[in-house]
Amino acid sequence: MMDAQRLDATFFALADPTRRAILGRLANGDASVAELTEPFAMSQPAISRHLKVLEKAGLIRRSRDAQRRPCRLEPRPMIEASAWIERYRDLWENTYQRLDALLAAEMKATGKSSDKPSKT
C-alpha cells in the first residue's frame, strides 16, 4: 500500500497540466529535457522544475547516457494511485447498487413503475 506522503506527492505532481503532458510524452519513450521542452512555450529551466516535481514523486527517473540525461516514466506511483482510487470507486459502486435495489423494492411495494411513458 502507498504511504500518505507518496500519495500526496503523486497527486500534487499530477495536478499540473504541463506535468501530465510530460508524462504523456514519456509514455511514448524516454526523452531528454531538450526534447521535453520542444512542445511547450516554456524555458528549459521551467521544464526542469516540473521534472524535479515528477522525479520527487517517483513518477520519472533520470539516467545518464554520455552527455544526455534521458527521463524515463516510472509506473509504480501511478499504479499505486490508481489502486487507491479503485478502492473508493468500488465503495461508491456498491453503495449505488444498494440504493438502486432499495429504490426498486420501494417502487415495487408502492406499485409504481420506474418506466417513464414514451412521448409520441
C-alpha distances in whole Angstrom, upper triangle without the diagonal:
4,6,9,12,10,10,13,15,14,15,18,19,19,21,24,26,27,24,23,26,26,23,25,27,25,24,27,27,27,30,31,31,35,34,31,34,36,35,35,38,36,37,35,34,32,30,29,28,26,25,24,22,20,20,18,15,15,16,19,21,25,27,30,33,36,37,34,31,29,26,23,20,17,15,11,11,12,11,7,9,11,9,8,12,13,12,14,17,17,17,20,22,22,24,26,27,28,30,32,33,34,36,37,38,40,42,43,44,46,47,46,45,42,44,46,49,50,52,55
4,7,8,7,6,10,11,10,12,15,15,16,18,21,23,24,21,20,24,23,20,22,25,23,22,26,26,25,27,29,28,32,31,28,31,33,32,32,34,33,33,32,30,29,27,26,24,22,21,20,18,17,17,15,12,12,14,17,18,22,25,28,31,34,35,32,28,27,23,21,18,15,13,10,8,10,10,6,8,11,9,8,12,13,13,15,17,18,18,21,22,23,25,27,28,29,31,33,34,35,37,39,40,41,43,44,46,47,49,47,46,43,45,46,50,50,52,55
4,6,6,6,9,10,11,12,14,16,17,18,21,24,25,22,22,25,24,22,25,27,25,25,28,28,27,29,30,29,33,33,30,32,35,34,33,35,33,33,32,30,29,27,26,24,22,22,20,18,17,17,14,12,13,15,18,20,23,26,29,32,35,35,33,29,28,24,23,20,17,16,13,11,13,13,10,10,14,12,10,14,16,15,16,19,20,20,22,25,25,26,28,30,31,32,34,36,36,38,40,41,42,44,46,47,49,50,49,48,45,47,48,52,52,54,57
4,6,5,6,9,10,11,12,14,15,16,19,22,24,21,21,24,24,22,24,27,25,25,29,29,28,30,30,29,33,33,29,31,34,33,31,33,31,32,31,29,27,26,25,23,21,21,20,17,17,17,14,12,14,16,19,21,24,27,30,33,36,36,34,30,29,25,24,21,19,18,15,12,14,15,11,11,14,13,11,13,16,15,16,19,20,20,21,24,25,25,27,30,30,31,33,35,36,37,39,41,41,43,45,46,47,49,47,47,43,46,46,50,51,52,56
4,5,5,6,9,10,10,12,14,15,18,21,22,19,19,23,22,20,23,26,24,24,28,28,27,27,28,27,30,30,27,28,32,31,29,31,29,29,28,26,24,23,22,20,18,18,16,14,14,14,11,9,12,14,17,18,21,24,28,31,34,33,31,27,26,23,22,20,17,17,15,12,14,16,12,12,16,16,13,16,19,18,19,21,23,23,24,27,28,29,31,33,34,34,37,38,39,40,43,44,45,46,48,49,51,52,50,50,46,48,49,53,53,55,58
4,5,5,6,9,10,11,12,14,17,19,20,17,17,21,19,17,20,22,20,21,24,24,23,24,25,24,28,27,24,26,29,29,27,30,27,28,26,25,23,22,21,19,17,16,15,12,12,12,9,7,8,10,13,15,18,21,25,28,31,31,28,24,23,20,19,16,14,13,11,8,11,12,9,9,13,13,12,14,17,17,18,20,22,23,24,26,28,28,30,32,33,34,36,38,39,40,42,44,45,46,48,49,51,52,50,49,46,47,48,52,52,54,57
4,5,5,6,8,10,11,12,15,18,19,16,16,19,19,17,19,22,20,20,24,24,24,25,26,25,29,28,25,27,29,28,27,29,27,28,27,26,24,22,22,20,17,17,16,13,12,14,12,8,10,11,15,17,21,24,27,30,33,33,30,26,25,21,20,17,14,13,11,8,9,11,8,6,10,11,9,11,14,14,15,17,19,19,20,23,24,25,27,29,30,31,33,34,35,37,39,40,41,43,45,46,47,48,47,45,42,44,45,48,48,50,53
4,5,5,6,9,10,10,13,17,18,15,15,19,19,17,20,23,21,22,25,26,25,26,26,25,28,28,24,26,29,28,26,28,26,27,26,24,22,21,21,18,16,17,15,12,12,14,11,9,12,12,16,18,21,25,28,31,34,33,30,27,25,22,21,18,17,16,14,11,12,14,12,9,13,14,12,13,16,17,16,19,21,21,22,24,26,26,28,30,31,32,34,36,37,38,40,41,42,43,46,47,48,49,47,46,43,45,45,49,49,50,53
4,6,5,6,9,10,12,15,16,13,14,17,16,15,18,20,19,19,23,23,22,22,23,21,25,25,21,23,26,25,23,25,23,24,22,21,19,18,17,15,13,13,12,8,9,10,7,5,8,9,12,15,18,21,24,27,30,29,26,23,22,18,18,16,14,14,13,9,11,14,12,10,14,16,14,15,18,19,19,21,24,24,25,27,29,29,31,33,34,35,37,39,40,41,43,45,45,46,49,50,51,52,50,49,45,47,47,51,51,52,55
4,5,5,6,9,11,13,14,11,11,15,14,12,15,17,16,16,20,20,20,20,22,20,24,23,20,21,24,23,22,24,23,24,22,21,19,17,17,15,13,13,12,9,8,10,9,5,8,7,11,14,17,20,24,26,30,29,26,22,21,17,16,13,12,11,10,7,8,11,9,7,11,13,12,12,15,17,17,19,21,22,23,24,27,27,28,31,32,33,34,37,38,39,40,42,43,44,47,48,49,50,48,47,43,44,45,48,48,49,52
4,5,5,6,9,12,14,11,11,14,15,13,15,18,18,18,21,22,22,23,24,22,25,25,21,22,25,23,22,24,23,24,23,22,20,18,19,17,14,15,15,11,10,13,12,9,11,11,14,17,20,24,27,29,33,32,28,25,23,20,19,16,15,14,13,10,9,12,11,8,11,13,11,11,15,16,15,17,20,20,20,23,25,25,26,29,30,30,32,35,35,36,38,40,41,42,44,46,46,48,45,44,40,42,42,45,45,47,50
4,5,5,8,11,12,10,11,14,14,14,16,19,18,19,22,23,22,22,23,21,24,24,20,21,24,22,20,22,20,21,21,20,17,16,16,14,11,13,12,9,9,12,11,8,12,11,14,17,19,23,26,29,32,30,27,24,23,19,19,17,16,16,16,12,12,16,14,12,14,17,15,15,18,20,19,20,23,24,24,26,28,28,29,32,34,33,35,38,38,39,41,43,43,45,47,48,49,50,48,47,43,45,45,48,48,49,52
4,5,6,9,10,7,8,11,11,10,13,15,15,16,19,19,19,18,19,17,20,20,16,17,20,19,17,19,18,19,18,17,14,13,13,11,8,9,10,6,6,9,9,7,10,8,11,14,16,20,23,25,28,27,24,21,19,16,15,13,13,14,14,11,11,14,14,12,14,17,16,16,19,21,21,22,25,25,26,27,30,30,31,33,35,35,37,39,40,41,43,45,46,46,49,50,51,52,50,48,45,46,46,49,49,49,52
4,6,7,9,6,6,10,10,9,11,14,14,14,18,19,19,19,20,18,21,20,17,18,20,18,17,19,18,20,20,19,16,15,16,14,11,12,13,10,8,12,12,9,12,9,12,16,18,22,25,27,30,29,25,22,20,17,16,13,13,13,14,11,9,13,13,10,12,15,15,14,17,19,18,19,22,23,23,24,27,28,28,30,33,33,34,37,38,38,40,42,43,43,46,48,48,49,47,45,41,42,42,45,45,46,49
4,7,9,8,8,11,12,12,14,16,17,18,21,22,22,21,22,20,23,22,18,19,21,19,17,19,18,20,20,20,16,15,17,15,11,14,14,11,11,15,14,12,15,13,15,19,21,25,28,30,33,31,28,25,23,20,19,17,17,17,18,14,13,16,16,13,15,18,16,15,18,20,19,20,23,24,23,25,28,28,28,31,33,32,33,36,37,37,39,42,42,43,45,47,47,48,46,44,41,42,41,44,44,45,48
4,6,5,6,9,10,11,12,14,16,17,19,21,20,19,20,18,20,19,15,16,18,16,14,15,14,17,17,16,13,12,14,12,9,12,13,10,10,14,14,13,15,13,15,18,20,24,26,28,31,29,26,23,21,18,18,16,18,18,19,16,15,18,19,16,17,21,20,18,22,24,23,23,26,27,26,28,31,31,31,34,36,36,37,40,41,40,42,45,45,46,48,50,50,51,48,47,43,44,43,46,46,46,49
4,5,5,6,9,10,10,12,14,15,17,19,19,18,19,17,19,18,14,14,16,13,11,13,13,16,17,17,14,12,15,14,10,13,15,13,12,16,17,15,17,15,16,19,21,24,27,28,31,29,25,23,21,18,18,16,18,18,20,17,16,19,20,17,18,22,21,19,22,25,24,23,27,28,27,28,32,32,31,34,36,36,36,40,41,40,42,45,45,45,48,50,50,51,48,46,42,43,42,45,44,44,47
4,5,5,6,9,10,11,12,14,16,17,17,15,16,14,15,14,10,10,12,10,8,11,10,13,13,14,10,9,12,11,8,10,13,11,11,14,16,15,17,14,14,17,18,21,24,25,27,25,22,20,18,15,16,15,17,18,20,18,17,20,21,19,20,24,23,22,25,27,27,26,30,31,30,31,35,35,35,37,40,39,40,43,44,44,46,48,49,49,52,54,54,54,52,50,46,46,46,48,47,48,50
4,5,5,6,9,10,11,12,15,16,15,14,15,13,15,14,10,11,14,12,11,14,12,14,14,14,11,9,11,10,6,8,10,8,7,11,12,11,13,10,11,14,15,19,21,23,26,24,21,18,16,13,13,12,14,15,17,14,13,17,18,16,17,21,21,20,22,25,25,25,28,29,29,30,33,34,34,36,38,38,39,42,43,43,45,48,48,49,51,53,53,54,51,50,46,46,46,49,48,49,51
4,5,5,6,9,10,11,13,15,15,15,16,15,17,16,12,14,15,13,12,15,15,17,17,17,15,12,14,14,10,11,13,11,9,13,15,13,14,10,12,15,17,20,23,25,27,26,22,20,17,14,14,12,13,13,16,14,12,15,17,14,15,19,19,17,20,23,22,22,25,27,26,27,30,31,31,33,36,36,36,39,40,40,42,45,45,46,48,50,50,51,48,46,43,43,43,46,45,45,48
4,5,5,6,9,10,11,13,14,13,15,13,15,13,9,11,12,10,10,13,13,16,15,17,14,11,14,14,11,11,15,14,12,15,17,16,16,13,13,16,17,20,23,24,26,25,21,19,16,14,14,12,15,15,18,17,14,18,20,18,18,22,22,21,23,26,26,25,28,30,29,30,33,34,33,36,38,38,38,41,43,43,44,47,48,48,50,52,53,53,50,48,44,44,44,47,46,46,48
4,5,5,6,9,10,11,11,10,11,10,12,10,7,9,11,10,10,13,12,14,13,14,12,9,11,12,9,8,12,12,9,12,15,14,14,11,10,13,13,17,19,20,23,21,17,15,13,10,11,10,12,14,17,15,14,17,19,18,19,22,23,22,24,27,27,27,30,32,31,32,35,36,36,38,40,41,41,44,45,45,47,50,50,51,53,55,56,56,53,51,47,48,47,50,49,50,52
4,5,5,6,9,10,10,11,13,12,15,13,10,13,14,13,13,17,16,18,16,17,15,12,13,14,11,10,13,12,9,11,14,12,12,8,8,11,13,16,19,20,23,22,19,16,13,10,9,7,9,10,13,12,11,14,16,15,15,19,20,19,21,24,24,24,27,29,29,29,32,33,33,35,38,38,38,41,43,43,44,47,48,48,50,53,53,54,51,49,45,46,46,49,48,48,51
4,5,5,7,10,11,11,14,14,16,13,11,13,14,12,13,17,17,19,18,20,18,14,16,17,14,13,16,15,12,15,18,16,15,11,12,15,16,19,21,22,25,24,20,18,15,12,11,9,12,12,15,15,12,15,18,16,16,20,21,20,21,25,25,24,27,29,29,29,32,33,33,34,37,38,38,40,42,42,43,46,47,47,49,52,52,52,50,47,44,44,44,46,45,46,48
4,5,6,7,8,8,11,12,13,10,8,11,11,10,12,15,16,17,16,18,17,13,15,17,14,12,16,16,13,15,18,17,16,13,12,14,15,17,19,19,22,21,17,16,13,10,10,9,13,14,17,17,15,18,20,20,19,23,24,23,25,28,29,28,30,33,32,32,36,37,37,38,41,41,41,44,46,46,47,50,51,51,53,55,56,56,53,51,47,47,47,50,48,49,51
4,5,5,6,7,10,11,13,10,8,12,13,13,14,18,18,19,16,18,17,13,14,16,13,11,15,15,12,13,16,15,14,10,9,11,12,14,16,17,20,19,15,13,10,8,6,6,9,11,14,15,13,16,18,18,18,21,23,23,24,27,28,27,30,32,32,32,35,37,37,38,41,42,42,44,46,47,48,50,52,52,54,56,57,57,54,52,48,49,49,52,50,51,53
4,6,8,10,13,15,17,14,12,16,16,15,17,21,21,22,20,22,21,17,18,19,16,14,17,17,14,15,18,16,15,11,10,13,14,16,19,19,23,22,19,17,13,11,8,6,9,9,13,14,12,14,17,17,16,19,21,21,22,25,26,25,27,30,30,30,33,35,34,35,38,39,39,41,44,44,45,47,49,49,51,53,54,54,52,49,46,46,46,49,48,49,51
4,7,9,13,15,16,12,12,15,15,14,17,21,21,22,20,23,22,18,19,21,18,16,20,20,17,18,21,20,18,14,13,15,16,17,19,18,22,22,18,17,13,12,10,9,12,13,17,18,16,17,21,21,20,23,25,24,25,28,29,28,30,33,33,33,36,38,37,38,41,42,42,44,47,47,47,50,52,51,53,56,57,57,54,51,48,48,48,50,49,50,52
4,7,10,13,14,11,11,15,15,15,18,21,21,22,19,21,21,17,18,20,18,15,18,19,16,16,20,19,17,14,12,12,13,13,15,15,18,18,15,14,10,9,7,8,11,13,16,18,16,18,21,21,21,24,26,26,27,30,31,30,32,35,35,35,38,40,40,41,44,45,44,47,49,49,50,53,54,54,56,58,60,60,57,54,51,51,51,54,52,53,55
4,7,10,12,10,10,13,14,15,17,21,20,20,17,19,19,15,15,18,16,13,16,17,14,14,18,18,15,13,10,10,9,10,12,11,15,15,11,10,6,5,5,7,11,13,16,17,17,19,22,22,22,25,27,27,28,31,33,32,34,37,37,37,40,42,42,43,46,47,47,49,51,52,52,55,57,57,58,61,62,62,60,57,54,54,54,57,55,56,58
4,7,8,6,6,10,11,12,14,17,17,16,13,16,16,12,13,16,14,12,15,17,14,14,18,18,16,14,11,11,10,11,12,11,14,13,9,8,5,5,7,10,13,16,19,19,19,21,24,24,24,27,29,29,30,33,34,34,36,39,39,39,42,43,43,45,48,48,48,51,53,53,54,57,58,58,60,63,63,64,61,59,55,55,55,58,56,57,59
4,5,5,6,9,10,13,14,17,15,14,11,13,14,11,10,14,13,11,13,16,14,14,17,19,17,15,12,11,9,10,10,10,12,10,7,6,4,6,9,12,15,18,21,21,21,24,26,26,27,30,31,31,33,36,36,36,39,41,41,42,44,46,46,48,50,51,51,54,56,56,57,60,61,61,63,65,66,66,64,61,58,58,58,61,59,60,62
4,5,5,6,9,11,12,14,12,10,7,9,10,7,7,11,10,8,11,14,13,13,16,17,17,15,12,12,10,12,12,13,14,12,9,8,7,7,11,13,16,19,22,21,21,24,26,25,27,30,30,31,33,35,36,36,39,41,41,41,44,45,46,47,50,50,51,54,55,55,57,59,60,61,63,65,65,66,63,61,57,58,58,60,59,59,61
4,5,5,7,10,11,12,11,10,7,10,11,9,10,13,13,12,15,17,16,17,20,21,21,19,16,16,13,15,14,14,15,12,10,10,10,11,14,16,19,22,25,25,24,27,29,29,30,33,34,33,36,38,39,38,41,43,43,44,47,48,48,50,52,53,53,56,57,57,59,61,62,62,65,67,67,68,65,63,59,59,59,61,60,60,62
4,5,6,8,10,13,12,12,10,13,14,10,12,15,14,13,16,18,16,17,20,21,20,18,15,15,14,15,15,15,16,14,11,11,9,10,12,14,18,20,24,23,23,26,28,27,28,31,32,32,34,37,37,37,39,41,41,42,45,46,46,47,50,51,51,53,55,55,56,59,60,60,62,65,65,65,63,60,56,56,56,58,57,57,59
4,6,7,8,11,10,11,9,11,11,8,9,12,11,10,13,15,13,14,18,18,18,15,13,14,13,15,16,16,18,16,13,12,10,9,11,13,16,18,21,21,20,23,25,24,25,28,29,29,31,33,34,33,36,38,38,39,42,43,42,44,47,47,48,50,52,52,53,56,57,57,59,62,62,62,60,57,53,54,53,56,54,55,57
4,6,6,8,7,7,6,9,9,6,9,11,11,11,14,15,15,16,19,20,20,18,16,17,15,17,18,18,20,17,14,14,13,12,15,16,19,22,24,23,23,26,28,26,27,31,31,31,33,36,36,35,39,40,40,41,44,45,44,46,49,49,49,52,54,54,55,58,59,59,61,63,64,64,61,59,55,55,55,57,56,56,58
4,6,8,9,9,9,13,12,10,13,15,14,14,18,19,18,20,23,23,23,20,18,19,18,20,20,20,21,19,16,16,14,14,17,18,22,23,27,26,25,28,30,29,29,33,33,33,35,38,38,37,40,42,41,42,45,46,45,47,50,50,50,53,55,54,56,59,59,59,62,64,64,64,61,59,55,55,54,57,55,55,57
4,7,9,11,11,14,13,11,14,16,14,15,18,19,18,20,23,23,23,20,19,20,20,22,23,23,24,22,19,18,17,16,18,18,21,23,26,25,23,27,29,27,27,31,32,30,32,36,35,34,37,40,39,39,42,43,42,44,47,47,47,50,52,51,52,56,56,56,58,61,61,61,58,55,52,51,51,53,51,51,53
4,5,8,9,12,10,9,12,14,12,13,17,17,17,19,21,22,22,20,18,21,20,22,23,24,25,23,20,19,18,17,19,19,22,23,26,25,23,27,29,27,27,31,31,30,32,35,35,34,37,39,38,39,42,43,42,44,47,47,47,50,51,51,52,55,56,56,58,60,60,61,58,55,52,52,51,53,52,51,53
4,7,10,12,10,10,13,14,14,16,18,19,19,21,23,24,25,23,22,23,22,25,26,26,27,24,22,21,20,20,22,22,25,27,29,28,26,30,32,29,30,34,34,32,35,38,37,37,40,41,40,41,45,45,44,47,49,49,49,52,53,53,54,57,58,57,60,62,62,63,59,57,53,53,52,55,53,53,55
4,7,8,6,7,10,11,11,13,15,16,17,19,21,22,23,21,20,21,20,23,24,25,26,22,20,19,19,18,20,21,24,26,28,26,25,29,30,28,30,33,33,32,35,37,37,36,40,41,40,41,45,45,45,47,50,49,50,53,54,53,55,58,58,58,61,63,63,64,60,59,55,55,54,56,55,55,57
4,5,5,7,9,10,11,13,15,16,17,18,20,22,23,21,20,21,19,21,22,23,23,20,18,17,18,17,20,21,24,27,29,27,27,30,31,30,31,35,34,34,37,39,39,39,42,43,43,44,47,48,47,50,52,52,52,56,57,56,58,61,61,61,64,66,66,67,64,62,58,58,58,60,59,59,61
4,5,5,6,9,10,10,12,14,15,16,18,20,21,19,17,17,15,18,18,19,20,16,14,13,14,14,17,19,22,24,26,25,25,29,30,28,30,33,33,33,36,38,38,38,41,43,42,44,47,47,47,50,52,52,53,56,57,57,58,61,62,62,64,66,67,67,64,62,59,59,58,61,60,60,62
4,5,5,6,9,10,10,13,14,15,16,19,20,19,17,17,16,18,18,20,21,18,16,14,15,15,18,20,22,25,26,25,25,29,29,28,30,33,33,33,36,38,38,38,41,42,42,44,47,47,47,50,52,52,53,56,57,57,59,61,62,62,65,66,67,68,65,63,59,60,59,62,61,61,63
4,5,5,7,9,10,11,13,14,16,17,19,18,16,18,17,19,20,22,23,20,18,16,17,15,18,19,21,23,25,23,23,27,28,26,28,31,30,30,33,35,35,35,38,40,39,41,44,44,44,47,49,48,49,52,53,53,55,58,58,59,61,63,63,64,61,59,56,56,56,58,57,58,60
4,5,5,6,9,10,11,12,14,15,16,15,13,15,14,17,18,20,21,18,16,14,13,12,15,15,18,20,22,21,21,24,25,24,25,29,28,28,31,33,33,33,36,38,37,39,42,42,42,45,47,47,48,51,52,52,54,56,57,57,60,62,62,63,60,58,54,55,54,57,56,56,58
4,5,5,6,9,10,10,12,14,15,14,12,13,11,14,15,17,19,16,14,12,12,11,14,15,17,20,22,20,21,24,25,24,26,29,28,29,31,34,34,34,37,39,39,40,43,43,44,46,48,48,49,52,53,54,55,58,58,59,61,63,64,65,62,60,56,57,57,60,59,59,61
4,5,5,7,9,10,11,13,14,14,13,14,13,17,18,21,22,20,17,15,15,13,16,16,18,20,21,19,20,24,24,22,25,28,27,27,30,32,32,33,36,37,37,38,41,42,42,45,47,47,48,50,51,52,54,56,56,57,60,61,62,63,60,59,55,56,55,58,58,58,61
4,5,5,6,9,10,11,13,11,11,13,13,17,19,21,23,21,18,15,15,12,14,14,15,17,19,17,17,21,21,19,22,25,24,24,27,29,29,29,32,34,33,35,38,38,39,41,43,43,44,47,48,48,50,53,53,54,56,58,59,59,57,55,51,52,52,55,54,55,57
4,5,5,6,8,10,10,9,8,9,9,13,15,17,20,18,15,12,11,9,11,11,13,15,17,15,16,19,20,19,21,24,24,24,27,29,29,30,33,34,34,36,38,39,40,42,44,44,45,48,49,50,51,54,54,55,57,59,60,61,58,56,53,53,53,56,56,56,59
4,5,5,6,9,10,10,9,10,10,13,15,18,21,19,16,13,13,11,13,13,14,16,17,15,17,20,20,19,22,24,24,25,27,29,29,31,33,34,35,36,39,40,40,43,45,45,46,49,50,50,52,54,55,56,58,60,61,62,59,58,54,55,55,58,58,58,61
4,5,5,6,9,9,9,11,12,16,19,22,24,22,20,16,16,13,14,13,13,15,16,13,14,18,18,16,19,22,21,21,24,26,26,27,30,31,31,33,36,36,37,39,41,41,43,45,46,47,49,51,51,53,55,56,57,58,56,54,51,52,52,55,55,55,58
4,6,5,6,5,6,9,10,14,17,20,23,22,18,15,14,10,11,9,10,12,13,10,11,15,15,14,17,19,19,19,22,24,25,25,28,29,30,31,34,35,35,37,40,40,41,44,45,45,47,49,50,51,53,55,56,57,54,53,49,50,50,53,53,54,56
4,5,5,6,5,6,8,11,14,17,20,19,17,13,12,9,10,9,9,12,12,11,13,16,16,16,18,20,20,22,24,26,27,28,30,31,32,34,36,37,38,40,42,42,44,46,47,48,50,52,53,54,56,58,59,60,57,56,52,53,53,57,56,57,60
4,5,8,8,9,11,14,17,21,23,22,20,16,16,13,13,13,12,14,13,11,14,16,15,15,18,20,19,21,24,25,26,27,29,30,31,33,35,36,37,39,41,42,43,45,46,47,49,51,52,53,55,57,58,59,57,55,52,53,54,57,57,58,60
4,5,8,10,13,16,19,22,25,25,22,18,17,14,13,11,10,11,10,8,10,13,12,11,15,16,16,17,20,21,22,23,26,27,28,29,31,32,33,35,37,38,39,42,43,44,45,47,48,50,52,53,54,55,53,52,48,49,50,53,53,54,57
4,6,7,10,13,17,20,23,23,20,16,15,12,11,9,7,9,8,6,9,12,11,12,15,16,16,18,20,22,23,24,26,28,29,30,32,33,35,36,38,39,40,42,44,45,46,48,50,51,53,54,55,57,54,53,49,50,51,54,54,55,58
4,7,10,14,17,19,23,23,19,16,14,10,9,6,5,7,8,6,7,10,11,11,13,15,16,17,19,21,22,23,25,27,28,29,31,32,33,35,37,38,39,41,43,43,45,47,48,49,51,53,54,55,53,51,47,48,49,52,51,53,55
4,7,10,14,16,19,19,15,12,10,6,5,5,5,8,10,9,11,13,14,15,17,19,20,21,22,25,26,26,29,30,31,32,35,36,37,38,41,41,42,45,46,47,48,51,52,53,54,56,57,58,56,54,50,51,52,55,54,55,58
4,7,10,13,16,16,13,10,8,6,5,7,7,10,12,12,14,16,17,18,20,21,22,24,25,27,29,30,32,33,35,35,38,39,40,41,44,45,46,48,49,50,52,54,55,56,58,60,61,62,59,57,54,55,55,58,58,59,61
4,7,10,13,13,10,6,6,4,6,9,10,14,15,16,17,19,21,21,23,25,26,27,29,31,33,33,35,37,38,39,41,43,43,45,47,48,49,51,53,54,55,57,58,59,61,63,64,65,63,61,57,58,58,61,60,61,64
4,7,10,11,8,5,6,7,8,11,12,16,17,18,20,22,23,24,26,28,29,30,32,34,35,36,38,40,41,42,44,46,46,48,50,51,52,54,56,57,58,60,61,62,64,66,67,68,65,63,60,60,61,64,63,64,66
4,6,7,6,5,7,9,11,15,16,20,21,22,24,25,27,28,30,31,33,34,35,38,39,40,41,44,45,45,48,49,50,51,54,55,55,58,59,60,61,64,65,66,67,70,71,71,69,67,63,64,64,67,66,67,69
4,6,5,6,7,10,12,16,18,21,23,24,25,27,29,30,31,33,35,36,37,39,41,41,43,45,46,47,49,51,52,53,55,56,57,59,61,62,63,65,67,67,69,71,72,73,70,68,64,65,65,68,67,68,70
4,6,8,10,14,16,19,21,25,27,28,29,31,32,33,35,37,38,39,41,43,45,45,47,49,50,50,53,55,55,56,59,60,61,63,65,65,66,69,70,71,72,75,76,76,74,72,68,68,69,71,70,71,73
4,7,10,13,16,20,22,25,27,28,29,31,33,33,35,37,38,39,41,43,45,45,47,49,50,50,53,55,55,56,59,60,60,63,65,65,66,69,70,70,72,75,75,76,73,71,68,68,68,71,69,70,72
4,6,9,12,16,18,22,24,25,26,28,30,30,31,34,35,36,37,40,41,41,44,46,46,47,49,51,51,53,55,56,57,59,61,61,62,65,66,67,69,71,72,72,70,67,64,64,64,67,66,66,68
4,7,10,13,15,19,21,21,22,25,26,27,28,31,32,33,34,37,38,38,40,42,43,44,46,48,48,50,52,53,54,56,58,58,60,62,63,64,66,68,69,69,67,65,61,62,62,65,64,64,66
4,7,10,13,16,19,19,20,22,24,24,26,28,29,30,32,34,35,35,38,40,41,41,44,45,46,47,50,50,51,53,55,56,57,59,60,61,63,65,66,66,64,62,58,58,59,61,60,61,63
4,7,9,13,15,16,16,19,20,21,22,25,26,26,28,31,32,32,34,36,37,37,40,42,42,43,46,47,47,50,52,52,53,56,57,57,59,61,62,63,61,58,55,55,55,58,57,58,60
4,6,10,12,13,14,16,18,18,19,22,23,24,25,28,29,29,31,34,34,35,37,39,40,41,43,44,45,47,49,50,51,53,54,55,57,59,60,61,58,56,52,53,53,56,55,56,59
4,6,9,10,10,12,14,15,16,18,20,20,22,24,26,26,28,30,31,31,34,35,36,37,40,41,41,43,45,46,47,49,51,51,53,55,56,57,54,52,49,49,50,53,52,53,55
4,6,7,8,10,11,13,14,16,17,19,20,22,24,24,26,28,29,30,32,34,34,36,38,39,40,42,44,45,46,48,49,50,52,54,55,56,54,52,48,49,50,53,52,54,56
4,6,5,6,9,10,11,12,14,16,16,19,21,21,22,25,26,26,28,30,31,32,34,36,36,38,40,41,42,44,46,47,48,50,52,52,50,48,45,46,47,50,49,51,53
4,5,5,6,9,10,11,12,14,15,17,19,20,21,23,25,25,27,29,30,31,33,35,36,37,39,40,42,43,45,46,48,49,51,52,50,48,45,46,47,50,50,52,54
4,5,5,6,8,10,10,12,14,16,17,18,20,22,23,24,26,28,29,30,32,33,34,36,38,39,40,42,44,45,47,48,50,51,49,47,44,45,46,49,49,51,53
4,5,5,6,8,10,10,12,14,16,16,18,20,21,22,24,26,26,28,30,31,32,34,36,37,38,40,41,42,44,46,47,48,46,44,41,42,43,46,45,47,50
4,6,5,6,9,10,10,13,15,15,16,19,20,20,22,24,25,26,28,30,31,32,34,36,37,39,40,41,43,45,46,47,45,43,40,41,42,45,45,47,50
4,5,5,6,9,10,11,13,14,15,17,19,20,22,23,25,26,28,29,30,32,34,35,36,38,40,41,42,44,46,47,45,43,40,41,43,46,46,48,51
4,5,5,6,9,10,11,12,14,16,17,18,20,22,23,24,26,27,29,31,32,33,35,37,38,39,41,42,44,45,43,41,38,39,40,44,44,46,48
4,5,5,6,9,10,10,12,14,15,16,18,20,21,22,24,25,26,28,30,31,32,34,36,37,38,40,42,42,40,39,35,36,38,41,41,43,46
4,5,5,6,9,10,11,13,15,15,17,19,20,21,23,24,26,27,29,30,31,33,35,36,37,39,41,42,40,38,35,37,38,42,42,44,47
4,5,5,7,9,10,11,13,15,16,17,19,21,22,23,25,27,28,29,31,33,34,35,37,38,40,41,39,38,35,37,38,42,42,44,47
4,5,5,6,9,10,11,12,14,15,17,18,20,21,22,25,26,27,29,30,32,33,35,36,37,39,37,35,32,34,35,38,39,40,43
4,5,5,6,9,10,10,12,14,15,16,18,20,21,22,24,25,27,28,30,31,33,34,36,37,35,34,30,32,33,37,37,39,42
4,6,5,6,9,10,11,13,14,16,17,19,20,21,23,25,26,27,29,30,32,33,35,36,35,34,30,32,34,38,38,41,44
4,5,5,6,8,10,10,12,14,15,16,18,20,21,22,24,26,27,28,30,31,33,34,33,31,28,30,32,35,36,38,42
4,5,5,6,9,10,11,12,14,15,16,18,20,21,22,24,26,27,28,30,31,32,31,29,26,28,29,33,33,35,39
4,6,5,6,9,10,10,12,14,15,17,18,20,21,23,24,26,27,29,30,31,30,28,25,27,29,33,34,36,39
4,6,5,6,9,10,11,12,14,16,17,18,20,21,23,24,26,27,29,30,29,28,25,27,29,33,34,37,40
4,5,5,6,9,10,10,12,14,15,16,18,20,21,22,24,25,27,28,26,25,22,25,26,30,31,33,37
4,5,5,6,9,10,10,12,14,15,16,18,20,21,22,24,26,27,25,24,20,23,24,28,29,31,35
4,5,5,6,9,10,11,12,14,15,17,18,20,21,23,24,26,24,23,21,23,25,29,30,33,36
4,5,5,6,9,10,11,12,14,15,16,18,20,21,23,24,23,22,20,22,24,28,30,32,36
4,5,5,6,9,10,10,12,14,15,16,18,20,21,22,20,19,16,19,21,24,26,28,32
4,5,5,6,9,10,11,12,14,15,16,18,20,21,20,18,16,18,21,24,26,29,32
4,5,5,6,9,10,11,12,14,15,16,18,20,19,18,16,19,22,25,27,30,34
4,5,5,6,9,10,10,12,14,15,16,18,17,16,14,17,19,23,25,28,31
4,5,5,6,9,10,11,12,14,15,16,15,14,11,14,16,20,22,25,28
4,6,5,6,9,10,11,12,14,15,14,14,12,15,18,22,24,27,30
4,5,5,6,9,10,10,12,14,14,14,13,16,19,22,25,28,31
4,5,5,6,8,10,11,12,11,11,9,13,15,19,21,24,28
4,5,5,6,9,10,10,9,9,8,11,14,17,20,23,26
4,5,5,6,9,10,10,11,11,14,17,20,23,26,29
4,5,5,6,8,9,10,10,14,16,19,23,25,29
4,5,5,6,5,6,7,11,13,16,19,22,25
4,5,5,6,7,9,12,15,17,20,24,26
4,6,8,10,12,15,18,20,23,26,29
4,6,9,11,14,16,18,21,24,27
4,7,10,12,14,15,19,22,25
4,7,9,11,12,16,19,22
4,5,8,10,13,16,19
4,6,10,12,15,19
4,6,9,12,15
4,6,9,12
4,7,9
4,6
4
